[in-house]
Amino acid sequence: MNSSLVAKEKVHLEFSFGYPKTIVSEDASAEKFKDLYYIYDIIPLIQSPNAERVNLGIYKSSVFRESEIKSQNYRLGFEYRLFPMFGLGASYNQSNVVVTNVLPGDYLILYSLGLPPDSPKSTPPEVNNLTTLNSRDLRSTISTVEAEVNLHLLPKIKNIDPYLRLGYGTALRGVFGSSQKFTYTAGIRYIFNEKVSASLEYFKGDLFGNLGRTDFAVEKGWRVGIGIYFN
């Protein structure tokens, strides 16, 4: 294999996957959900003159658990190398998201849509309304198609291909509705032979939506991949 291998093999197809950390913005953070949960549910119970409701409020406060977000990310990418250091491409990205300990209630549903209730609930839940005590999981898939620009930092070094990639695209489906996504990636690729490569990359994806917020969902973490070169 000669030193110009990477420059000669113009077409690259790659599949990668990872388990990134996913966070949400301050507009929809677990802290805000917690504040709202206490304001619209627990505090009215504790302040109630009814002893049963006070005990229910104390119990719900003691068993409260923060929401957590877990994500699996998959990417299928294509690149055409225009020059030794520069290429254009596209990719399909899918994130399988699980939000644990989602708190039920209309005050949280409205808040997640950017429409918080006008005032606290006038009628606290009854003691026998146990559905408000159950934790729930929200599962969804966020799929995006992105156009990409690739920069190869050491095009003349055989076997090793460090690279930077910038992607911009739109979401096809997901819990955030219509949205756009910016993805920033830095990685290194090892070329085994004229056809096969393996990669390790760190990426950060910012998801923007139509709810008047910016950067309201962020994925960041490591991905590993395997690729095939074509002439």
Short mmCIF file of the C-alpha atoms (twelve columns), coordinates in Angstrom:
data_MODEL
# 
_entry.id   MODEL 
# 
loop_
_atom_site.group_PDB 
_atom_site.id 
_atom_site.type_symbol 
_atom_site.label_atom_id 
_atom_site.label_alt_id 
_atom_site.label_comp_id 
_atom_site.label_asym_id 
_atom_site.label_seq_id 
_atom_site.Cartn_x 
_atom_site.Cartn_y 
_atom_site.Cartn_z 
_atom_site.pdbx_PDB_model_num 
ATOM 1   C CA . MET A 1   0.000   0.000  0.000  1 
ATOM 2   C CA . ASN A 2   1.469   3.347  -1.018 1 
ATOM 3   C CA . SER A 3   1.292   6.719  0.685  1 
ATOM 4   C CA . SER A 4   -1.339  8.045  -1.739 1 
ATOM 5   C CA . LEU A 5   -3.866  5.325  -0.942 1 
ATOM 6   C CA . VAL A 6   -6.310  7.633  0.809  1 
ATOM 7   C CA . ALA A 7   -6.254  10.163 -2.022 1 
ATOM 8   C CA . LYS A 8   -6.858  7.519  -4.714 1 
ATOM 9   C CA . GLU A 9   -9.824  5.850  -3.004 1 
ATOM 10  C CA . LYS A 10  -12.368 8.606  -3.532 1 
ATOM 11  C CA . VAL A 11  -15.582 7.004  -2.250 1 
ATOM 12  C CA . HIS A 12  -16.020 5.908  1.360  1 
ATOM 13  C CA . LEU A 13  -19.048 4.247  2.969  1 
ATOM 14  C CA . GLU A 14  -19.058 3.882  6.764  1 
ATOM 15  C CA . PHE A 15  -21.310 2.544  9.501  1 
ATOM 16  C CA . SER A 16  -20.700 3.653  13.096 1 
ATOM 17  C CA . PHE A 17  -22.434 3.436  16.449 1 
ATOM 18  C CA . GLY A 18  -22.060 4.674  20.003 1 
ATOM 19  C CA . TYR A 19  -23.731 5.402  23.325 1 
ATOM 20  C CA . PRO A 20  -23.548 9.185  23.696 1 
ATOM 21  C CA . LYS A 21  -24.602 11.303 26.633 1 
ATOM 22  C CA . THR A 22  -27.806 13.190 25.821 1 
ATOM 23  C CA . ILE A 23  -28.839 16.323 27.680 1 
ATOM 24  C CA . VAL A 24  -31.562 18.924 27.235 1 
ATOM 25  C CA . SER A 25  -31.444 22.682 27.538 1 
ATOM 26  C CA . GLU A 26  -32.377 24.729 30.577 1 
ATOM 27  C CA . ASP A 27  -35.824 25.286 29.056 1 
ATOM 28  C CA . ALA A 28  -36.635 21.593 29.476 1 
ATOM 29  C CA . SER A 29  -34.131 20.380 32.038 1 
ATOM 30  C CA . ALA A 30  -34.723 17.903 34.826 1 
ATOM 31  C CA . GLU A 31  -34.299 20.758 37.310 1 
ATOM 32  C CA . LYS A 32  -37.176 22.692 35.748 1 
ATOM 33  C CA . PHE A 33  -39.318 19.556 35.684 1 
ATOM 34  C CA . LYS A 34  -38.524 19.013 39.353 1 
ATOM 35  C CA . ASP A 35  -39.420 22.604 40.247 1 
ATOM 36  C CA . LEU A 36  -42.690 22.340 38.383 1 
ATOM 37  C CA . TYR A 37  -43.489 18.993 39.963 1 
ATOM 38  C CA . TYR A 38  -43.111 20.485 43.441 1 
ATOM 39  C CA . ILE A 39  -44.930 23.724 42.637 1 
ATOM 40  C CA . TYR A 40  -47.947 22.145 40.965 1 
ATOM 41  C CA . ASP A 41  -48.289 18.928 42.931 1 
ATOM 42  C CA . ILE A 42  -46.296 18.362 46.117 1 
ATOM 43  C CA . ILE A 43  -46.510 21.826 47.673 1 
ATOM 44  C CA . PRO A 44  -50.325 22.082 47.301 1 
ATOM 45  C CA . LEU A 45  -50.610 18.668 48.951 1 
ATOM 46  C CA . ILE A 46  -48.355 19.557 51.860 1 
ATOM 47  C CA . GLN A 47  -50.184 22.854 52.407 1 
ATOM 48  C CA . SER A 48  -53.571 21.157 52.371 1 
ATOM 49  C CA . PRO A 49  -55.586 21.102 55.636 1 
ATOM 50  C CA . ASN A 50  -56.378 17.457 54.876 1 
ATOM 51  C CA . ALA A 51  -54.001 15.156 56.796 1 
ATOM 52  C CA . GLU A 52  -54.207 12.431 54.155 1 
ATOM 53  C CA . ARG A 53  -53.133 14.835 51.437 1 
ATOM 54  C CA . VAL A 54  -50.281 16.127 53.588 1 
ATOM 55  C CA . ASN A 55  -49.036 12.567 54.095 1 
ATOM 56  C CA . LEU A 56  -49.366 11.917 50.355 1 
ATOM 57  C CA . GLY A 57  -47.294 15.024 49.586 1 
ATOM 58  C CA . ILE A 58  -44.574 13.936 52.016 1 
ATOM 59  C CA . TYR A 59  -44.525 10.458 50.487 1 
ATOM 60  C CA . LYS A 60  -44.346 11.725 46.899 1 
ATOM 61  C CA . SER A 61  -41.502 14.051 47.850 1 
ATOM 62  C CA . SER A 62  -39.536 11.189 49.451 1 
ATOM 63  C CA . VAL A 63  -39.860 8.853  46.434 1 
ATOM 64  C CA . PHE A 64  -39.110 11.474 43.778 1 
ATOM 65  C CA . ARG A 65  -36.379 10.482 41.305 1 
ATOM 66  C CA . GLU A 66  -34.740 12.660 38.680 1 
ATOM 67  C CA . SER A 67  -35.346 11.922 35.018 1 
ATOM 68  C CA . GLU A 68  -32.463 10.393 33.070 1 
ATOM 69  C CA . ILE A 69  -31.847 10.204 29.327 1 
ATOM 70  C CA . LYS A 70  -30.139 7.234  27.677 1 
ATOM 71  C CA . SER A 71  -29.326 7.113  23.977 1 
ATOM 72  C CA . GLN A 72  -27.993 4.741  21.322 1 
ATOM 73  C CA . ASN A 73  -26.702 6.420  18.162 1 
ATOM 74  C CA . TYR A 74  -26.184 4.909  14.699 1 
ATOM 75  C CA . ARG A 75  -24.751 6.589  11.610 1 
ATOM 76  C CA . LEU A 76  -24.506 5.476  7.972  1 
ATOM 77  C CA . GLY A 77  -22.303 7.912  6.096  1 
ATOM 78  C CA . PHE A 78  -21.095 8.452  2.540  1 
ATOM 79  C CA . GLU A 79  -18.190 10.642 1.414  1 
ATOM 80  C CA . TYR A 80  -16.786 11.567 -1.981 1 
ATOM 81  C CA . ARG A 81  -13.185 12.802 -1.795 1 
ATOM 82  C CA . LEU A 82  -12.866 15.796 -4.137 1 
ATOM 83  C CA . PHE A 83  -9.302  16.560 -3.077 1 
ATOM 84  C CA . PRO A 84  -6.784  14.772 -0.830 1 
ATOM 85  C CA . MET A 85  -7.740  17.024 2.108  1 
ATOM 86  C CA . PHE A 86  -11.386 17.739 1.303  1 
ATOM 87  C CA . GLY A 87  -14.544 15.738 0.723  1 
ATOM 88  C CA . LEU A 88  -18.310 16.140 0.604  1 
ATOM 89  C CA . GLY A 89  -20.848 13.635 1.849  1 
ATOM 90  C CA . ALA A 90  -24.153 12.825 3.457  1 
ATOM 91  C CA . SER A 91  -25.351 10.618 6.285  1 
ATOM 92  C CA . TYR A 92  -28.399 9.083  7.911  1 
ATOM 93  C CA . ASN A 93  -28.343 9.272  11.713 1 
ATOM 94  C CA . GLN A 94  -30.637 7.557  14.179 1 
ATOM 95  C CA . SER A 95  -30.779 7.906  17.953 1 
ATOM 96  C CA . ASN A 96  -32.922 5.584  20.050 1 
ATOM 97  C CA . VAL A 97  -33.754 7.624  23.146 1 
ATOM 98  C CA . VAL A 98  -35.157 6.450  26.470 1 
ATOM 99  C CA . VAL A 99  -36.151 9.021  29.115 1 
ATOM 100 C CA . THR A 100 -36.607 7.325  32.490 1 
ATOM 101 C CA . ASN A 101 -38.684 8.488  35.462 1 
ATOM 102 C CA . VAL A 102 -40.928 10.719 33.364 1 
ATOM 103 C CA . LEU A 103 -43.396 12.380 35.717 1 
ATOM 104 C CA . PRO A 104 -47.014 12.115 34.536 1 
ATOM 105 C CA . GLY A 105 -49.419 15.010 34.721 1 
ATOM 106 C CA . ASP A 106 -50.799 17.667 32.431 1 
ATOM 107 C CA . TYR A 107 -48.530 20.338 33.969 1 
ATOM 108 C CA . LEU A 108 -45.450 18.473 32.701 1 
ATOM 109 C CA . ILE A 109 -46.924 17.668 29.299 1 
ATOM 110 C CA . LEU A 110 -47.863 21.300 28.704 1 
ATOM 111 C CA . TYR A 111 -44.500 22.499 29.959 1 
ATOM 112 C CA . SER A 112 -42.612 20.154 27.619 1 
ATOM 113 C CA . LEU A 113 -44.506 21.781 24.736 1 
ATOM 114 C CA . GLY A 114 -43.500 25.247 25.880 1 
ATOM 115 C CA . LEU A 115 -46.993 25.951 27.286 1 
ATOM 116 C CA . PRO A 116 -46.827 25.967 31.112 1 
ATOM 117 C CA . PRO A 117 -50.129 26.119 32.996 1 
ATOM 118 C CA . ASP A 118 -51.392 29.559 33.979 1 
ATOM 119 C CA . SER A 119 -51.772 28.747 37.674 1 
ATOM 120 C CA . PRO A 120 -51.257 25.878 40.118 1 
ATOM 121 C CA . LYS A 121 -53.839 23.136 40.209 1 
ATOM 122 C CA . SER A 122 -56.838 24.099 42.299 1 
ATOM 123 C CA . THR A 123 -57.647 20.496 43.163 1 
ATOM 124 C CA . PRO A 124 -54.758 18.279 44.357 1 
ATOM 125 C CA . PRO A 125 -54.974 14.589 43.426 1 
ATOM 126 C CA . GLU A 126 -56.804 12.282 45.773 1 
ATOM 127 C CA . VAL A 127 -54.882 9.791  47.897 1 
ATOM 128 C CA . ASN A 128 -56.227 6.847  45.876 1 
ATOM 129 C CA . ASN A 129 -54.991 8.361  42.591 1 
ATOM 130 C CA . LEU A 130 -51.920 6.145  42.553 1 
ATOM 131 C CA . THR A 131 -51.189 6.785  38.858 1 
ATOM 132 C CA . THR A 132 -49.458 10.025 39.858 1 
ATOM 133 C CA . LEU A 133 -46.972 7.994  41.893 1 
ATOM 134 C CA . ASN A 134 -45.800 5.722  39.074 1 
ATOM 135 C CA . SER A 135 -42.647 6.472  37.116 1 
ATOM 136 C CA . ARG A 136 -42.839 6.159  33.355 1 
ATOM 137 C CA . ASP A 137 -40.404 5.694  30.485 1 
ATOM 138 C CA . LEU A 138 -40.604 7.701  27.280 1 
ATOM 139 C CA . ARG A 139 -39.108 5.920  24.255 1 
ATOM 140 C CA . SER A 140 -38.614 7.568  20.904 1 
ATOM 141 C CA . THR A 141 -36.427 7.585  17.805 1 
ATOM 142 C CA . ILE A 142 -34.794 10.717 16.438 1 
ATOM 143 C CA . SER A 143 -33.772 10.313 12.780 1 
ATOM 144 C CA . THR A 144 -31.860 12.934 10.792 1 
ATOM 145 C CA . VAL A 145 -30.422 13.269 7.296  1 
ATOM 146 C CA . GLU A 146 -27.358 15.498 7.089  1 
ATOM 147 C CA . ALA A 147 -25.128 17.034 4.430  1 
ATOM 148 C CA . GLU A 148 -21.469 16.931 5.467  1 
ATOM 149 C CA . VAL A 149 -18.125 18.594 4.823  1 
ATOM 150 C CA . ASN A 150 -15.003 16.539 5.601  1 
ATOM 151 C CA . LEU A 151 -11.473 17.790 6.208  1 
ATOM 152 C CA . HIS A 152 -8.605  15.252 6.176  1 
ATOM 153 C CA . LEU A 153 -5.639  16.559 8.133  1 
ATOM 154 C CA . LEU A 154 -2.816  14.256 6.978  1 
ATOM 155 C CA . PRO A 155 -3.704  13.034 3.477  1 
ATOM 156 C CA . LYS A 156 -0.184  11.815 2.659  1 
ATOM 157 C CA . ILE A 157 0.245   9.537  5.671  1 
ATOM 158 C CA . LYS A 158 -0.552  5.931  4.825  1 
ATOM 159 C CA . ASN A 159 -2.860  3.865  7.023  1 
ATOM 160 C CA . ILE A 160 -3.789  6.779  9.325  1 
ATOM 161 C CA . ASP A 161 -6.473  9.332  8.453  1 
ATOM 162 C CA . PRO A 162 -7.286  11.967 11.133 1 
ATOM 163 C CA . TYR A 163 -10.318 14.024 10.110 1 
ATOM 164 C CA . LEU A 164 -12.827 16.703 11.033 1 
ATOM 165 C CA . ARG A 165 -16.443 16.680 9.878  1 
ATOM 166 C CA . LEU A 166 -19.247 19.237 9.981  1 
ATOM 167 C CA . GLY A 167 -22.820 18.173 9.296  1 
ATOM 168 C CA . TYR A 168 -26.112 20.011 8.963  1 
ATOM 169 C CA . GLY A 169 -29.492 18.421 8.356  1 
ATOM 170 C CA . THR A 170 -33.112 18.009 9.274  1 
ATOM 171 C CA . ALA A 171 -34.987 15.581 11.484 1 
ATOM 172 C CA . LEU A 172 -37.303 13.090 9.801  1 
ATOM 173 C CA . ARG A 173 -39.073 12.131 13.019 1 
ATOM 174 C CA . GLY A 174 -38.636 12.269 16.786 1 
ATOM 175 C CA . VAL A 175 -39.961 13.569 20.055 1 
ATOM 176 C CA . PHE A 176 -38.926 17.109 19.149 1 
ATOM 177 C CA . GLY A 177 -41.040 17.364 15.990 1 
ATOM 178 C CA . SER A 178 -39.734 19.432 13.094 1 
ATOM 179 C CA . SER A 179 -36.121 20.346 13.821 1 
ATOM 180 C CA . GLN A 180 -32.632 20.858 12.416 1 
ATOM 181 C CA . LYS A 181 -29.310 19.477 13.580 1 
ATOM 182 C CA . PHE A 182 -25.664 20.548 13.570 1 
ATOM 183 C CA . THR A 183 -23.063 17.827 14.154 1 
ATOM 184 C CA . TYR A 184 -19.375 18.421 14.868 1 
ATOM 185 C CA . THR A 185 -16.996 15.459 14.670 1 
ATOM 186 C CA . ALA A 186 -13.278 14.831 15.205 1 
ATOM 187 C CA . GLY A 187 -11.901 11.358 14.616 1 
ATOM 188 C CA . ILE A 188 -9.151  9.109  13.400 1 
ATOM 189 C CA . ARG A 189 -9.427  6.315  10.868 1 
ATOM 190 C CA . TYR A 190 -7.118  3.337  10.436 1 
ATOM 191 C CA . ILE A 191 -6.943  1.859  6.922  1 
ATOM 192 C CA . PHE A 192 -6.288  -1.896 6.979  1 
ATOM 193 C CA . ASN A 193 -6.014  -2.365 3.220  1 
ATOM 194 C CA . GLU A 194 -7.304  -0.846 0.004  1 
ATOM 195 C CA . LYS A 195 -10.940 -1.558 0.925  1 
ATOM 196 C CA . VAL A 196 -11.487 -1.677 4.714  1 
ATOM 197 C CA . SER A 197 -11.087 0.906  7.482  1 
ATOM 198 C CA . ALA A 198 -11.978 1.310  11.154 1 
ATOM 199 C CA . SER A 199 -12.621 4.594  12.937 1 
ATOM 200 C CA . LEU A 200 -12.920 6.145  16.374 1 
ATOM 201 C CA . GLU A 201 -14.543 9.558  16.644 1 
ATOM 202 C CA . TYR A 202 -15.916 12.030 19.156 1 
ATOM 203 C CA . PHE A 203 -19.032 13.913 18.088 1 
ATOM 204 C CA . LYS A 204 -21.401 16.584 19.357 1 
ATOM 205 C CA . GLY A 205 -24.852 16.994 17.853 1 
ATOM 206 C CA . ASP A 206 -27.017 20.064 18.563 1 
ATOM 207 C CA . LEU A 207 -30.713 19.660 17.786 1 
ATOM 208 C CA . PHE A 208 -32.714 22.839 17.148 1 
ATOM 209 C CA . GLY A 209 -36.497 22.963 17.039 1 
ATOM 210 C CA . ASN A 210 -39.504 25.079 16.209 1 
ATOM 211 C CA . LEU A 211 -40.586 25.796 19.794 1 
ATOM 212 C CA . GLY A 212 -38.712 29.070 20.089 1 
ATOM 213 C CA . ARG A 213 -35.711 27.405 21.740 1 
ATOM 214 C CA . THR A 214 -32.160 26.820 20.595 1 
ATOM 215 C CA . ASP A 215 -29.867 23.944 21.380 1 
ATOM 216 C CA . PHE A 216 -32.637 22.158 23.294 1 
ATOM 217 C CA . ALA A 217 -31.166 18.692 22.832 1 
ATOM 218 C CA . VAL A 218 -27.472 17.824 22.742 1 
ATOM 219 C CA . GLU A 219 -25.785 14.493 22.044 1 
ATOM 220 C CA . LYS A 220 -22.078 14.087 22.690 1 
ATOM 221 C CA . GLY A 221 -19.864 11.057 22.983 1 
ATOM 222 C CA . TRP A 222 -17.766 8.468  21.186 1 
ATOM 223 C CA . ARG A 223 -18.566 6.321  18.157 1 
ATOM 224 C CA . VAL A 224 -16.703 3.430  16.566 1 
ATOM 225 C CA . GLY A 225 -17.148 2.529  12.931 1 
ATOM 226 C CA . ILE A 226 -16.147 0.307  10.051 1 
ATOM 227 C CA . GLY A 227 -15.898 1.488  6.443  1 
ATOM 228 C CA . ILE A 228 -15.366 0.374  2.868  1 
ATOM 229 C CA . TYR A 229 -13.515 2.290  0.130  1 
ATOM 230 C CA . PHE A 230 -14.465 2.389  -3.549 1 
ATOM 231 C CA . ASN A 231 -12.779 3.901  -6.588 1 
# 
